[in-house]
């Protein structure tokens, strides 16, 4: 099986840890963790929603995780 094919089919991550490198291959697709609409949220989560923006991978944007879209305590922060 060609390496290019393996790379495109599987998610491959290479971590550089000083002099050693670790190759990690995910055999499953990434997905959001389901959150129940009435689940308890830590107060800091609500605070993050109220901020104009939070830093995420070097980009500043409103905090709107897709898996919290239907949560009863933060649903008002999402546009329809």
SERO-4910 file (N, C-alpha, C, O; in steps of 0.05 Angstrom, whole numbers):
BEGIN
 pado doro    nc1    nc2    nc3   cac1   cac2   cac3    cc1    cc2    cc3    oc1    oc2    oc3
  Unk    A     17    -23      0      0      0      0     18     25      0     35     28     18
  Unk    A     15     42    -19     32     66    -21     28     84      4      6     87     14
  Unk    A     50     96     13     49    114     36     30    137     32     16    145     50
  Unk    A     29    148      8     11    171      2    -18    163      6    -33    178     17
  Unk    A    -25    138     -2    -52    129      2    -58    127     32    -80    135     41
  Unk    A    -40    115     48    -44    113     77    -47    140     89    -64    144    107
  Unk    A    -32    160     81    -33    187     92    -60    199     86    -72    213    103
  Unk    A    -71    195     62    -96    208     55   -120    193     67   -141    206     73
  Unk    A   -118    168     73   -140    153     84   -140    156    115   -162    158    127
  Unk    A   -117    155    127   -115    157    156   -105    185    164    -90    197    149
  Unk    A   -112    194    187   -101    220    197    -74    214    209    -73    198    228
  Unk    A    -54    226    199    -27    221    209    -16    246    222    -17    268    210
  Unk    A     -6    244    246      6    266    261     34    258    269     39    236    278
  Unk    A     52    277    265     80    272    273     87    293    294     87    317    288
  Unk    A     94    284    318    101    301    339    132    302    342    144    280    344
  Unk    A    143    325    343    172    328    346    178    334    375    171    355    385
  Unk    A    190    315    389    196    318    418    226    318    421    238    298    429
  Unk    A    239    341    416    268    343    419    281    326    398    278    332    374
  Unk    A    296    306    407    311    289    388    294    266    377    303    253    359
  Unk    A    271    262    389    255    239    380    229    248    368    219    270    375
  Unk    A    218    233    351    193    239    338    174    215    342    182    192    342
  Unk    A    149    222    346    128    201    350    108    203    328     98    225    323
  Unk    A    103    181    315     83    180    294     57    169    305     57    147    317
  Unk    A     35    184    302     10    175    313    -11    174    290    -14    193    276
  Unk    A    -24    152    288    -44    149    267    -71    144    279    -74    125    295
  Unk    A    -91    161    272   -118    157    282   -133    139    262   -132    143    238
  Unk    A   -146    119    273   -161    101    256   -191    107    256   -207     92    245
  Unk    A   -199    128    270   -227    136    271   -230    165    264   -211    181    266
  Unk    A   -253    172    255   -259    200    248   -263    217    273   -274    208    293
  Unk    A   -254    242    271   -259    260    293   -289    268    293   -301    270    272
  Unk    A   -300    272    317   -328    280    319   -332    296    345   -316    293    363
  Unk    A   -353    312    345   -359    327    369   -371    310    391   -385    291    385
  Unk    A   -364    316    415   -376    301    438   -404    311    442   -408    336    444
  Unk    A   -424    294    443   -452    303    447   -455    314    476   -446    303    495
  Unk    A   -469    336    477   -475    349    503   -506    351    506   -520    360    488
  Unk    A   -515    342    529   -544    343    534   -553    372    538   -538    388    550
  Unk    A   -576    380    528   -585    408    529   -587    419    558   -586    443    562
  Unk    A   -590    401    578   -593    410    605   -568    404    622   -569    405    647
  Unk    A   -546    396    609   -522    389    623   -512    413    640   -516    436    632
  Unk    A   -498    407    662   -487    428    679   -462    440    665   -445    425    656
  Unk    A   -461    466    662   -438    480    651   -423    495    673   -436    507    690
  Unk    A   -397    494    672   -381    509    691   -386    539    686   -389    547    662
  Unk    A   -386    555    706   -391    584    702   -371    597    683   -378    617    669
  Unk    A   -347    587    681   -327    599    663   -336    595    633   -328    611    616
  Unk    A   -351    574    628   -361    570    600   -380    592    593   -378    603    571
  Unk    A   -398    598    611   -417    620    606   -402    647    603   -409    663    585
  Unk    A   -382    651    619   -366    675    617   -352    678    590   -351    700    578
  Unk    A   -343    656    579   -330    656    553   -350    664    531   -342    678    512
  Unk    A   -374    655    534   -395    662    514   -400    692    514   -406    704    494
  Unk    A   -398    705    538   -404    733    540   -382    752    530   -386    775    526
  Unk    A   -358    741    526   -335    757    516   -339    763    486   -352    747    472
  Unk    A   -328    785    477   -329    792    449   -314    772    432   -321    766    409
  Unk    A   -292    761    443   -277    741    428   -257    727    447   -249    738    467
  Unk    A   -250    703    439   -230    688    454   -209    678    433   -215    676    410
  Unk    A   -185    673    443   -163    664    425   -166    634    420   -168    618    439
  Unk    A   -165    626    395   -167    598    388   -148    594    364   -154    602    342
  Unk    A   -125    581    369   -105    576    349    -96    602    336    -94    603    311
  Unk    A    -92    622    351    -82    647    341   -103    666    328    -96    687    319
  Unk    A   -128    657    328   -149    673    317   -168    682    340   -174    666    357
  Unk    A   -176    707    339   -195    717    360   -223    717    348   -228    730    328
  Unk    A   -241    702    361   -268    700    351   -287    694    374   -278    685    395
  Unk    A   -313    699    371   -332    692    392   -330    662    398   -325    645    381
  Unk    A   -335    655    423   -334    627    432   -361    614    427   -381    620    441
  Unk    A   -363    597    406   -388    585    399   -383    555    391   -385    549    367
  Unk    A   -377    538    410   -373    510    403   -399    498    391   -420    501    402
  Unk    A   -396    484    369   -420    473    355   -435    453    373   -460    452    371
  Unk    A   -422    438    390   -436    419    406   -452    431    429   -466    417    443
  Unk    A   -449    457    434   -465    471    454   -488    487    442   -503    501    456
  Unk    A   -492    485    416   -512    500    402   -540    497    413   -556    516    413
  Unk    A   -547    473    423   -574    468    433   -576    468    463   -596    461    475
  Unk    A   -554    476    477   -554    477    506   -572    500    516   -570    522    506
  Unk    A   -589    494    535   -609    514    543   -598    539    556   -610    560    556
  Unk    A   -573    538    567   -562    561    580   -547    579    561   -541    602    568
  Unk    A   -541    570    537   -525    587    518   -538    588    490   -526    600    472
  Unk    A   -561    577    486   -574    577    460   -578    605    449   -578    609    425
  Unk    A   -582    625    467   -587    652    458   -563    665    446   -566    686    432
  Unk    A   -539    654    449   -514    665    438   -511    657    408   -494    669    394
  Unk    A   -526    638    399   -524    629    371   -545    642    354   -568    645    363
  Unk    A   -538    649    330   -558    660    311   -572    637    298   -561    615    295
  Unk    A   -597    641    290   -613    619    279   -602    608    253   -614    590    241
***
